[in-house]
Amino acid sequence: MKLNTYLAFNGNCADAFNFYERCLGGKIVGMIRYGESPMAEQTAPEWRDKVMHARLEAGDQSLMGADAPPKMFEGNHGFSVSIGVKDPGEAKRIFDALSQGGKVHMPLGQTFWSPAFGMLVDRFGIPWMVNCEQHEQKTP
C-alpha cells in the first residue's frame, strides 16, 4: 500500500503545482484540465482551464491535487503535508522556498527530535511541516 496526499484548490492548482515543482525539485508528470476531459461539454467555459487532476513526483513520492468544482471547495483544514529529509541544509532550502509569500507558524529550528523542524502555510493555503530526521548516535 502507498498513501498519497491529494490537495484541493480553489482554482489555482496549476500555479500551486508549478510552485511545488520548483520548491521540491520534483516533476509534474500529469495535469489534466476539465476542458480536456469527457465532461468538457458539461463544464462551464470559465472552468475548462482549471485542473481536474495533477500529479507531481518528487523522489519516490507523489503529490496529487485538483481544483475543487465550484461551490465544493471547503478550504484545507486539519492536516499538514509533512516532508522528511536527511540534511538540515535541504530542510532549510525547502522550508525557505515553500514559505515565500506564505505564513511561517514555527520557524525552522532545532528541536529535541530534529536538527531542523518548521511549520508554515504556503501562499496557496496548504499547511506544511518540514522535518530533518535526527541521525542516530551510536554509543561506544
N, CA, C and O atoms as a GROMACS GRO file, in nm:
protein
  560
    1MET      N    1   0.084  -0.118   0.000
    1MET     CA    2   0.000   0.000   0.000
    1MET      C    3   0.089   0.124   0.000
    1MET      O    4   0.196   0.127   0.060
    2LYS      N    5   0.041   0.226  -0.068
    2LYS     CA    6   0.110   0.355  -0.069
    2LYS      C    7   0.005   0.463  -0.046
    2LYS      O    8  -0.098   0.466  -0.114
    3LEU      N    9   0.031   0.551   0.050
    3LEU     CA   10  -0.059   0.663   0.077
    3LEU      C   11  -0.005   0.787   0.008
    3LEU      O   12   0.114   0.816   0.015
    4ASN      N   13  -0.094   0.861  -0.058
    4ASN     CA   14  -0.054   0.985  -0.125
    4ASN      C   15  -0.142   1.099  -0.075
    4ASN      O   16  -0.259   1.080  -0.044
    5THR      N   17  -0.084   1.216  -0.068
    5THR     CA   18  -0.159   1.335  -0.033
    5THR      C   19  -0.227   1.389  -0.159
    5THR      O   20  -0.164   1.400  -0.264
    6TYR      N   21  -0.356   1.421  -0.145
    6TYR     CA   22  -0.433   1.478  -0.255
    6TYR      C   23  -0.488   1.612  -0.208
    6TYR      O   24  -0.570   1.616  -0.116
    7LEU      N   25  -0.445   1.720  -0.269
    7LEU     CA   26  -0.479   1.854  -0.225
    7LEU      C   27  -0.592   1.914  -0.308
    7LEU      O   28  -0.600   1.890  -0.429
    8ALA      N   29  -0.677   1.991  -0.243
    8ALA     CA   30  -0.786   2.060  -0.311
    8ALA      C   31  -0.754   2.209  -0.320
    8ALA      O   32  -0.706   2.269  -0.224
    9PHE      N   33  -0.781   2.267  -0.436
    9PHE     CA   34  -0.754   2.408  -0.459
    9PHE      C   35  -0.880   2.478  -0.508
    9PHE      O   36  -0.973   2.416  -0.559
   10ASN      N   37  -0.879   2.610  -0.493
   10ASN     CA   38  -0.992   2.692  -0.531
   10ASN      C   39  -0.963   2.766  -0.662
   10ASN      O   40  -0.981   2.888  -0.672
   11GLY      N   41  -0.918   2.689  -0.764
   11GLY     CA   42  -0.893   2.748  -0.894
   11GLY      C   43  -0.748   2.780  -0.924
   11GLY      O   44  -0.718   2.827  -1.034
   12ASN      N   45  -0.656   2.755  -0.831
   12ASN     CA   46  -0.515   2.788  -0.855
   12ASN      C   47  -0.423   2.666  -0.846
   12ASN      O   48  -0.305   2.680  -0.812
   13CYS      N   49  -0.474   2.549  -0.876
   13CYS     CA   50  -0.396   2.425  -0.868
   13CYS      C   51  -0.274   2.429  -0.960
   13CYS      O   52  -0.165   2.390  -0.918
   14ALA      N   53  -0.290   2.475  -1.083
   14ALA     CA   54  -0.178   2.477  -1.177
   14ALA      C   55  -0.065   2.565  -1.124
   14ALA      O   56   0.052   2.526  -1.128
   15ASP      N   57  -0.099   2.684  -1.073
   15ASP     CA   58   0.004   2.772  -1.015
   15ASP      C   59   0.072   2.704  -0.897
   15ASP      O   60   0.194   2.711  -0.884
   16ALA      N   61  -0.007   2.640  -0.811
   16ALA     CA   62   0.049   2.574  -0.694
   16ALA      C   63   0.144   2.461  -0.734
   16ALA      O   64   0.253   2.450  -0.679
   17PHE      N   65   0.104   2.379  -0.829
   17PHE     CA   66   0.189   2.267  -0.868
   17PHE      C   67   0.316   2.312  -0.939
   17PHE      O   68   0.420   2.248  -0.923
   18ASN      N   69   0.310   2.420  -1.015
   18ASN     CA   70   0.433   2.475  -1.073
   18ASN      C   71   0.526   2.525  -0.964
   18ASN      O   72   0.648   2.507  -0.972
   19PHE      N   73   0.470   2.587  -0.861
   19PHE     CA   74   0.546   2.633  -0.744
   19PHE      C   75   0.608   2.514  -0.671
   19PHE      O   76   0.726   2.518  -0.637
   20TYR      N   77   0.531   2.410  -0.646
   20TYR     CA   78   0.582   2.292  -0.575
   20TYR      C   79   0.689   2.220  -0.656
   20TYR      O   80   0.785   2.168  -0.599
   21GLU      N   81   0.675   2.218  -0.786
   21GLU     CA   82   0.776   2.157  -0.871
   21GLU      C   83   0.911   2.224  -0.849
   21GLU      O   84   1.014   2.156  -0.839
   22ARG      N   85   0.911   2.357  -0.841
   22ARG     CA   86   1.035   2.431  -0.817
   22ARG      C   87   1.084   2.411  -0.674
   22ARG      O   88   1.203   2.385  -0.652
   23CYS      N   89   0.995   2.422  -0.577
   23CYS     CA   90   1.034   2.414  -0.435
   23CYS      C   91   1.087   2.277  -0.397
   23CYS      O   92   1.185   2.265  -0.323
   24LEU      N   93   1.023   2.173  -0.448
   24LEU     CA   94   1.056   2.037  -0.407
   24LEU      C   95   1.155   1.969  -0.499
   24LEU      O   96   1.200   1.858  -0.471
   25GLY      N   97   1.189   2.033  -0.609
   25GLY     CA   98   1.279   1.970  -0.705
   25GLY      C   99   1.215   1.849  -0.770
   25GLY      O  100   1.283   1.754  -0.808
   26GLY      N  101   1.084   1.853  -0.782
   26GLY     CA  102   1.010   1.741  -0.841
   26GLY      C  103   0.978   1.766  -0.987
   26GLY      O  104   1.034   1.855  -1.051
   27LYS      N  105   0.887   1.683  -1.038
   27LYS     CA  106   0.846   1.695  -1.177
   27LYS      C  107   0.697   1.668  -1.187
   27LYS      O  108   0.647   1.567  -1.137
   28ILE      N  109   0.626   1.759  -1.253
   28ILE     CA  110   0.484   1.736  -1.281
   28ILE      C  111   0.478   1.631  -1.392
   28ILE      O  112   0.527   1.654  -1.502
   29VAL      N  113   0.418   1.517  -1.361
   29VAL     CA  114   0.411   1.408  -1.458
   29VAL      C  115   0.274   1.397  -1.523
   29VAL      O  116   0.254   1.318  -1.615
   30GLY      N  117   0.180   1.475  -1.475
   30GLY     CA  118   0.047   1.475  -1.536
   30GLY      C  119  -0.035   1.592  -1.487
   30GLY      O  120  -0.033   1.626  -1.369
   31MET      N  121  -0.108   1.653  -1.580
   31MET     CA  122  -0.201   1.760  -1.544
   31MET      C  123  -0.312   1.761  -1.649
   31MET      O  124  -0.291   1.795  -1.765
   32ILE      N  125  -0.430   1.723  -1.605
   32ILE     CA  126  -0.546   1.716  -1.693
   32ILE      C  127  -0.641   1.829  -1.657
   32ILE      O  128  -0.674   1.848  -1.540
   33ARG      N  129  -0.684   1.903  -1.755
   33ARG     CA  130  -0.778   2.014  -1.736
   33ARG      C  131  -0.922   1.963  -1.754
   33ARG      O  132  -0.945   1.865  -1.826
   34TYR      N  133  -1.016   2.029  -1.690
   34TYR     CA  134  -1.157   1.991  -1.706
   34TYR      C  135  -1.198   1.995  -1.853
   34TYR      O  136  -1.276   1.911  -1.898
   35GLY      N  137  -1.145   2.091  -1.927
   35GLY     CA  138  -1.179   2.104  -2.068
   35GLY      C  139  -1.121   1.994  -2.156
   35GLY      O  140  -1.160   1.981  -2.272
   36GLU      N  141  -1.028   1.916  -2.104
   36GLU     CA  142  -0.969   1.804  -2.179
   36GLU      C  143  -1.037   1.671  -2.145
   36GLU      O  144  -1.001   1.568  -2.201
   37SER      N  145  -1.133   1.674  -2.056
   37SER     CA  146  -1.196   1.552  -2.008
   37SER      C  147  -1.321   1.518  -2.090
   37SER      O  148  -1.368   1.601  -2.168
   38PRO      N  149  -1.374   1.397  -2.072
   38PRO     CA  150  -1.500   1.363  -2.137
   38PRO      C  151  -1.617   1.451  -2.090
   38PRO      O  152  -1.722   1.453  -2.153
   39MET      N  153  -1.598   1.523  -1.978
   39MET     CA  154  -1.702   1.611  -1.924
   39MET      C  155  -1.687   1.755  -1.974
   39MET      O  156  -1.754   1.844  -1.922
   40ALA      N  157  -1.603   1.778  -2.072
   40ALA     CA  158  -1.575   1.914  -2.118
   40ALA      C  159  -1.701   1.990  -2.157
   40ALA      O  160  -1.715   2.108  -2.125
   41GLU      N  161  -1.791   1.925  -2.225
   41GLU     CA  162  -1.913   1.993  -2.272
   41GLU      C  163  -2.007   2.030  -2.157
   41GLU      O  164  -2.086   2.124  -2.170
   42GLN      N  165  -2.000   1.957  -2.046
   42GLN     CA  166  -2.084   1.988  -1.929
   42GLN      C  167  -2.016   2.085  -1.834
   42GLN      O  168  -2.073   2.122  -1.731
   43THR      N  169  -1.894   2.127  -1.867
   43THR     CA  170  -1.816   2.216  -1.782
   43THR      C  171  -1.835   2.360  -1.826
   43THR      O  172  -1.831   2.390  -1.946
   44ALA      N  173  -1.856   2.449  -1.730
   44ALA     CA  174  -1.869   2.592  -1.762
   44ALA      C  175  -1.743   2.640  -1.835
   44ALA      O  176  -1.633   2.600  -1.798
   45PRO      N  177  -1.758   2.723  -1.937
   45PRO     CA  178  -1.642   2.769  -2.015
   45PRO      C  179  -1.530   2.828  -1.928
   45PRO      O  180  -1.413   2.805  -1.956
   46GLU      N  181  -1.566   2.905  -1.825
   46GLU     CA  182  -1.463   2.967  -1.741
   46GLU      C  183  -1.391   2.866  -1.652
   46GLU      O  184  -1.291   2.901  -1.589
   47TRP      N  185  -1.439   2.744  -1.645
   47TRP     CA  186  -1.380   2.642  -1.560
   47TRP      C  187  -1.302   2.538  -1.640
   47TRP      O  188  -1.235   2.454  -1.581
   48ARG      N  189  -1.308   2.542  -1.772
   48ARG     CA  190  -1.245   2.439  -1.855
   48ARG      C  191  -1.093   2.437  -1.846
   48ARG      O  192  -1.032   2.333  -1.871
   49ASP      N  193  -1.031   2.550  -1.811
   49ASP     CA  194  -0.886   2.553  -1.798
   49ASP      C  195  -0.839   2.515  -1.658
   49ASP      O  196  -0.719   2.506  -1.634
   50LYS      N  197  -0.931   2.491  -1.566
   50LYS     CA  198  -0.895   2.452  -1.430
   50LYS      C  199  -0.851   2.306  -1.429
   50LYS      O  200  -0.883   2.230  -1.520
   51VAL      N  201  -0.777   2.267  -1.326
   51VAL     CA  202  -0.715   2.135  -1.319
   51VAL      C  203  -0.810   2.032  -1.257
   51VAL      O  204  -0.859   2.048  -1.146
   52MET      N  205  -0.834   1.926  -1.334
   52MET     CA  206  -0.916   1.815  -1.286
   52MET      C  207  -0.831   1.717  -1.206
   52MET      O  208  -0.879   1.656  -1.111
   53HIS      N  209  -0.705   1.701  -1.245
   53HIS     CA  210  -0.612   1.612  -1.173
   53HIS      C  211  -0.470   1.649  -1.209
   53HIS      O  212  -0.436   1.667  -1.326
   54ALA      N  213  -0.386   1.661  -1.106
   54ALA     CA  214  -0.243   1.687  -1.125
   54ALA      C  215  -0.164   1.589  -1.040
   54ALA      O  216  -0.208   1.549  -0.932
   55ARG      N  217  -0.048   1.552  -1.089
   55ARG     CA  218   0.041   1.461  -1.016
   55ARG      C  219   0.184   1.510  -1.030
   55ARG      O  220   0.233   1.532  -1.141
   56LEU      N  221   0.250   1.525  -0.917
   56LEU     CA  222   0.390   1.567  -0.912
   56LEU      C  223   0.467   1.456  -0.843
   56LEU      O  224   0.425   1.405  -0.739
   57GLU      N  225   0.580   1.419  -0.900
   57GLU     CA  226   0.667   1.320  -0.837
   57GLU      C  227   0.792   1.390  -0.787
   57GLU      O  228   0.855   1.469  -0.858
   58ALA      N  229   0.828   1.359  -0.662
   58ALA     CA  230   0.950   1.411  -0.600
   58ALA      C  231   1.014   1.292  -0.530
   58ALA      O  232   0.962   1.240  -0.432
   59GLY      N  233   1.129   1.251  -0.582
   59GLY     CA  234   1.190   1.128  -0.531
   59GLY      C  235   1.097   1.012  -0.560
   59GLY      O  236   1.050   0.997  -0.673
   60ASP      N  237   1.070   0.931  -0.460
   60ASP     CA  238   0.980   0.817  -0.478
   60ASP      C  239   0.839   0.846  -0.424
   60ASP      O  240   0.762   0.754  -0.398
   61GLN      N  241   0.807   0.974  -0.406
   61GLN     CA  242   0.678   1.015  -0.352
   61GLN      C  243   0.597   1.091  -0.457
   61GLN      O  244   0.651   1.148  -0.551
   62SER      N  245   0.466   1.089  -0.437
   62SER     CA  246   0.376   1.161  -0.526
   62SER      C  247   0.290   1.258  -0.447
   62SER      O  248   0.248   1.228  -0.335
   63LEU      N  249   0.266   1.373  -0.505
   63LEU     CA  250   0.173   1.472  -0.452
   63LEU      C  251   0.070   1.493  -0.561
   63LEU      O  252   0.105   1.518  -0.676
   64MET      N  253  -0.057   1.484  -0.526
   64MET     CA  254  -0.162   1.500  -0.625
   64MET      C  255  -0.258   1.609  -0.581
   64MET      O  256  -0.264   1.645  -0.463
   65GLY      N  257  -0.333   1.661  -0.676
   65GLY     CA  258  -0.428   1.765  -0.642
   65GLY      C  259  -0.518   1.800  -0.760
   65GLY      O  260  -0.500   1.751  -0.871
   66ALA      N  261  -0.615   1.888  -0.730
   66ALA     CA  262  -0.710   1.932  -0.831
   66ALA      C  263  -0.778   2.059  -0.783
   66ALA      O  264  -0.776   2.091  -0.664
   67ASP      N  265  -0.836   2.131  -0.877
   67ASP     CA  266  -0.925   2.242  -0.842
   67ASP      C  267  -1.060   2.182  -0.809
   67ASP      O  268  -1.120   2.112  -0.891
   68ALA      N  269  -1.108   2.209  -0.690
   68ALA     CA  270  -1.239   2.159  -0.650
   68ALA      C  271  -1.345   2.225  -0.736
   68ALA      O  272  -1.336   2.344  -0.765
   69PRO      N  273  -1.446   2.150  -0.776
   69PRO     CA  274  -1.552   2.211  -0.855
   69PRO      C  275  -1.614   2.330  -0.782
   69PRO      O  276  -1.614   2.334  -0.659
   70PRO      N  277  -1.667   2.426  -0.858
   70PRO     CA  278  -1.726   2.544  -0.795
   70PRO      C  279  -1.824   2.506  -0.684
   70PRO      O  280  -1.899   2.409  -0.695
   71LYS      N  281  -1.823   2.584  -0.580
   71LYS     CA  282  -1.909   2.569  -0.462
   71LYS      C  283  -1.878   2.444  -0.380
   71LYS      O  284  -1.948   2.416  -0.283
   72MET      N  285  -1.773   2.368  -0.416
   72MET     CA  286  -1.739   2.249  -0.339
   72MET      C  287  -1.609   2.266  -0.260
   72MET      O  288  -1.578   2.182  -0.175
   73PHE      N  289  -1.535   2.373  -0.286
   73PHE     CA  290  -1.410   2.395  -0.212
   73PHE      C  291  -1.443   2.440  -0.071
   73PHE      O  292  -1.514   2.538  -0.050
   74GLU      N  293  -1.390   2.368   0.026
   74GLU     CA  294  -1.417   2.398   0.167
   74GLU      C  295  -1.291   2.440   0.242
   74GLU      O  296  -1.293   2.447   0.365
   75GLY      N  297  -1.184   2.467   0.172
   75GLY     CA  298  -1.060   2.504   0.238
   75GLY      C  299  -0.979   2.382   0.276
   75GLY      O  300  -1.019   2.268   0.250
   76ASN      N  301  -0.867   2.406   0.338
   76ASN     CA  302  -0.778   2.298   0.380
   76ASN      C  303  -0.758   2.307   0.530
   76ASN      O  304  -0.693   2.400   0.580
   77HIS      N  305  -0.815   2.212   0.603
   77HIS     CA  306  -0.812   2.215   0.748
   77HIS      C  307  -0.773   2.077   0.802
   77HIS      O  308  -0.799   1.975   0.740
   78GLY      N  309  -0.710   2.078   0.918
   78GLY     CA  310  -0.689   1.954   0.992
   78GLY      C  311  -0.582   1.861   0.938
   78GLY      O  312  -0.583   1.742   0.970
   79PHE      N  313  -0.489   1.912   0.859
   79PHE     CA  314  -0.381   1.828   0.809
   79PHE      C  315  -0.261   1.917   0.778
   79PHE      O  316  -0.273   2.039   0.768
   80SER      N  317  -0.145   1.854   0.762
   80SER     CA  318  -0.026   1.919   0.709
   80SER      C  319   0.042   1.820   0.617
   80SER      O  320   0.041   1.700   0.643
   81VAL      N  321   0.100   1.870   0.511
   81VAL     CA  322   0.185   1.786   0.428
   81VAL      C  323   0.320   1.785   0.497
   81VAL      O  324   0.380   1.890   0.520
   82SER      N  325   0.368   1.667   0.531
   82SER     CA  326   0.494   1.654   0.605
   82SER      C  327   0.604   1.607   0.510
   82SER      O  328   0.589   1.508   0.438
   83ILE      N  329   0.715   1.679   0.513
   83ILE     CA  330   0.831   1.645   0.432
   83ILE      C  331   0.943   1.604   0.526
   83ILE      O  332   0.978   1.679   0.616
   84GLY      N  333   1.000   1.486   0.504
   84GLY     CA  334   1.114   1.440   0.582
   84GLY      C  335   1.238   1.434   0.495
   84GLY      O  336   1.237   1.373   0.388
   85VAL      N  337   1.344   1.497   0.541
   85VAL     CA  338   1.471   1.495   0.469
   85VAL      C  339   1.582   1.457   0.567
   85VAL      O  340   1.561   1.459   0.689
   86LYS      N  341   1.697   1.423   0.515
   86LYS     CA  342   1.809   1.381   0.599
   86LYS      C  343   1.910   1.492   0.626
   86LYS      O  344   1.987   1.485   0.722
   87ASP      N  345   1.908   1.596   0.543
   87ASP     CA  346   2.009   1.701   0.552
   87ASP      C  347   1.946   1.833   0.598
   87ASP      O  348   1.849   1.878   0.537
   88PRO      N  349   2.000   1.896   0.706
   88PRO     CA  350   1.945   2.023   0.751
   88PRO      C  351   1.949   2.133   0.644
   88PRO      O  352   1.860   2.218   0.639
   89GLY      N  353   2.050   2.131   0.559
   89GLY     CA  354   2.058   2.228   0.450
   89GLY      C  355   1.944   2.213   0.352
   89GLY      O  356   1.890   2.312   0.303
   90GLU      N  357   1.908   2.089   0.321
   90GLU     CA  358   1.795   2.063   0.231
   90GLU      C  359   1.665   2.104   0.299
   90GLU      O  360   1.575   2.157   0.234
   91ALA      N  361   1.653   2.079   0.429
   91ALA     CA  362   1.534   2.122   0.503
   91ALA      C  363   1.519   2.274   0.494
   91ALA      O  364   1.409   2.323   0.471
   92LYS      N  365   1.628   2.347   0.510
   92LYS     CA  366   1.624   2.493   0.502
   92LYS      C  367   1.586   2.540   0.362
   92LYS      O  368   1.504   2.631   0.347
   93ARG      N  369   1.644   2.478   0.260
   93ARG     CA  370   1.614   2.516   0.123
   93ARG      C  371   1.464   2.499   0.094
   93ARG      O  372   1.400   2.589   0.040
   94ILE      N  373   1.410   2.384   0.130
   94ILE     CA  374   1.268   2.356   0.104
   94ILE      C  375   1.179   2.449   0.187
   94ILE      O  376   1.083   2.504   0.135
   95PHE      N  377   1.211   2.465   0.316
   95PHE     CA  378   1.131   2.550   0.404
   95PHE      C  379   1.128   2.694   0.351
   95PHE      O  380   1.022   2.755   0.341
   96ASP      N  381   1.245   2.746   0.318
   96ASP     CA  382   1.252   2.883   0.267
   96ASP      C  383   1.173   2.899   0.137
   96ASP      O  384   1.104   2.999   0.118
   97ALA      N  385   1.184   2.800   0.049
   97ALA     CA  386   1.113   2.808  -0.079
   97ALA      C  387   0.962   2.804  -0.059
   97ALA      O  388   0.889   2.886  -0.115
   98LEU      N  389   0.914   2.709   0.022
   98LEU     CA  390   0.769   2.696   0.044
   98LEU      C  391   0.711   2.815   0.119
   98LEU      O  392   0.594   2.849   0.100
   99SER      N  393   0.790   2.879   0.203
   99SER     CA  394   0.738   2.989   0.284
   99SER      C  395   0.728   3.122   0.208
   99SER      O  396   0.670   3.217   0.260
  100GLN      N  397   0.785   3.130   0.087
  100GLN     CA  398   0.778   3.254   0.008
  100GLN      C  399   0.632   3.291  -0.017
  100GLN      O  400   0.560   3.218  -0.084
  101GLY      N  401   0.591   3.404   0.035
  101GLY     CA  402   0.454   3.451   0.017
  101GLY      C  403   0.354   3.384   0.110
  101GLY      O  404   0.235   3.413   0.102
  102GLY      N  405   0.402   3.295   0.196
  102GLY     CA  406   0.314   3.226   0.290
  102GLY      C  407   0.330   3.280   0.431
  102GLY      O  408   0.376   3.393   0.450
  103LYS      N  409   0.291   3.200   0.528
  103LYS     CA  410   0.298   3.240   0.668
  103LYS      C  411   0.368   3.132   0.748
  103LYS      O  412   0.324   3.017   0.750
  104VAL      N  413   0.477   3.169   0.813
  104VAL     CA  414   0.552   3.076   0.897
  104VAL      C  415   0.483   3.068   1.032
  104VAL      O  416   0.461   3.169   1.099
  105HIS      N  417   0.449   2.945   1.073
  105HIS     CA  418   0.388   2.924   1.204
  105HIS      C  419   0.492   2.886   1.309
  105HIS      O  420   0.478   2.920   1.426
  106MET      N  421   0.595   2.815   1.267
  106MET     CA  422   0.706   2.779   1.355
  106MET      C  423   0.832   2.786   1.270
  106MET      O  424   0.851   2.704   1.180
  107PRO      N  425   0.919   2.882   1.298
  107PRO     CA  426   1.041   2.894   1.218
  107PRO      C  427   1.122   2.765   1.221
  107PRO      O  428   1.120   2.691   1.319
  108LEU      N  429   1.194   2.740   1.113
  108LEU     CA  430   1.279   2.623   1.107
  108LEU      C  431   1.388   2.635   1.213
  108LEU      O  432   1.460   2.734   1.219
  109GLY      N  433   1.398   2.534   1.296
  109GLY     CA  434   1.499   2.536   1.402
  109GLY      C  435   1.515   2.399   1.465
  109GLY      O  436   1.444   2.305   1.432
  110GLN      N  437   1.608   2.392   1.556
  110GLN     CA  438   1.637   2.266   1.624
  110GLN      C  439   1.530   2.238   1.729
  110GLN      O  440   1.484   2.328   1.799
  111THR      N  441   1.492   2.112   1.739
  111THR     CA  442   1.400   2.066   1.842
  111THR      C  443   1.465   1.946   1.912
  111THR      O  444   1.574   1.903   1.873
  112PHE      N  445   1.399   1.893   2.013
  112PHE     CA  446   1.456   1.776   2.080
  112PHE      C  447   1.456   1.652   1.991
  112PHE      O  448   1.529   1.557   2.019
  113TRP      N  449   1.375   1.652   1.882
  113TRP     CA  450   1.371   1.535   1.795
  113TRP      C  451   1.438   1.559   1.660
  113TRP      O  452   1.459   1.465   1.583
  114SER      N  453   1.473   1.684   1.630
  114SER     CA  454   1.523   1.713   1.497
  114SER      C  455   1.621   1.829   1.498
  114SER      O  456   1.605   1.924   1.574
  115PRO      N  457   1.725   1.822   1.413
  115PRO     CA  458   1.814   1.936   1.399
  115PRO      C  459   1.751   2.051   1.320
  115PRO      O  460   1.802   2.163   1.322
  116ALA      N  461   1.639   2.024   1.249
  116ALA     CA  462   1.572   2.128   1.170
  116ALA      C  463   1.426   2.088   1.149
  116ALA      O  464   1.396   1.995   1.074
  117PHE      N  465   1.335   2.160   1.216
  117PHE     CA  466   1.192   2.138   1.201
  117PHE      C  467   1.123   2.272   1.196
  117PHE      O  468   1.158   2.364   1.270
  118GLY      N  469   1.023   2.284   1.107
  118GLY     CA  470   0.945   2.407   1.099
  118GLY      C  471   0.809   2.382   1.037
  118GLY      O  472   0.788   2.281   0.970
  119MET      N  473   0.717   2.476   1.061
  119MET     CA  474   0.580   2.465   1.010
  119MET      C  475   0.540   2.595   0.942
  119MET      O  476   0.575   2.704   0.988
  120LEU      N  477   0.466   2.583   0.832
  120LEU     CA  478   0.422   2.701   0.758
  120LEU      C  479   0.294   2.669   0.683
  120LEU      O  480   0.256   2.553   0.665
  121VAL      N  481   0.229   2.774   0.638
  121VAL     CA  482   0.119   2.764   0.542
  121VAL      C  483   0.165   2.841   0.420
  121VAL      O  484   0.199   2.959   0.429
  122ASP      N  485   0.165   2.772   0.305
  122ASP     CA  486   0.217   2.838   0.184
  122ASP      C  487   0.116   2.939   0.129
  122ASP      O  488   0.006   2.953   0.181
  123ARG      N  489   0.156   3.008   0.024
  123ARG     CA  490   0.074   3.114  -0.032
  123ARG      C  491  -0.055   3.062  -0.097
  123ARG      O  492  -0.140   3.141  -0.137
  124PHE      N  493  -0.069   2.930  -0.107
  124PHE     CA  494  -0.191   2.871  -0.162
  124PHE      C  495  -0.282   2.816  -0.052
  124PHE      O  496  -0.386   2.756  -0.080
  125GLY      N  497  -0.242   2.838   0.074
  125GLY     CA  498  -0.323   2.793   0.187
  125GLY      C  499  -0.298   2.650   0.231
  125GLY      O  500  -0.376   2.595   0.308
  126ILE      N  501  -0.191   2.589   0.183
  126ILE     CA  502  -0.159   2.450   0.219
  126ILE      C  503  -0.062   2.450   0.336
  126ILE      O  504   0.043   2.514   0.330
  127PRO      N  505  -0.095   2.377   0.445
  127PRO     CA  506  -0.005   2.369   0.560
  127PRO      C  507   0.104   2.262   0.538
  127PRO      O  508   0.077   2.153   0.488
  128TRP      N  509   0.226   2.296   0.576
  128TRP     CA  510   0.342   2.208   0.559
  128TRP      C  511   0.419   2.197   0.690
  128TRP      O  512   0.422   2.290   0.770
  129MET      N  513   0.481   2.081   0.710
  129MET     CA  514   0.581   2.060   0.815
  129MET      C  515   0.706   2.009   0.745
  129MET      O  516   0.699   1.914   0.666
  130VAL      N  517   0.819   2.070   0.773
  130VAL     CA  518   0.946   2.024   0.718
  130VAL      C  519   1.027   1.972   0.836
  130VAL      O  520   1.049   2.043   0.934
  131ASN      N  521   1.072   1.847   0.825
  131ASN     CA  522   1.140   1.780   0.935
  131ASN      C  523   1.267   1.713   0.884
  131ASN      O  524   1.264   1.635   0.790
  132CYS      N  525   1.377   1.744   0.948
  132CYS     CA  526   1.503   1.678   0.918
  132CYS      C  527   1.518   1.564   1.019
  132CYS      O  528   1.512   1.586   1.140
  133GLU      N  529   1.538   1.444   0.967
  133GLU     CA  530   1.548   1.328   1.054
  133GLU      C  531   1.675   1.336   1.139
  133GLU      O  532   1.782   1.371   1.090
  134GLN      N  533   1.660   1.304   1.266
  134GLN     CA  534   1.772   1.302   1.360
  134GLN      C  535   1.859   1.183   1.327
  134GLN      O  536   1.809   1.072   1.312
  135HIS      N  537   1.989   1.203   1.316
  135HIS     CA  538   2.081   1.092   1.294
  135HIS      C  539   2.098   1.018   1.424
  135HIS      O  540   2.121   1.077   1.529
  136GLU      N  541   2.088   0.886   1.415
  136GLU     CA  542   2.108   0.805   1.534
  136GLU      C  543   2.255   0.812   1.575
  136GLU      O  544   2.345   0.799   1.493
  137GLN      N  545   2.276   0.832   1.703
  137GLN     CA  546   2.413   0.834   1.754
  137GLN      C  547   2.441   0.701   1.822
  137GLN      O  548   2.366   0.656   1.909
  138LYS      N  549   2.548   0.640   1.781
  138LYS     CA  550   2.586   0.510   1.837
  138LYS      C  551   2.663   0.532   1.967
  138LYS      O  552   2.749   0.620   1.976
  139THR      N  553   2.631   0.454   2.065
  139THR     CA  554   2.703   0.464   2.193
  139THR      C  555   2.825   0.375   2.185
  139THR      O  556   2.822   0.267   2.125
  140PRO      N  557   2.936   0.422   2.247
  140PRO     CA  558   3.061   0.342   2.239
  140PRO      C  559   3.053   0.215   2.318
  140PRO      O  560   3.149   0.138   2.322
   0.00000   0.00000   0.00000
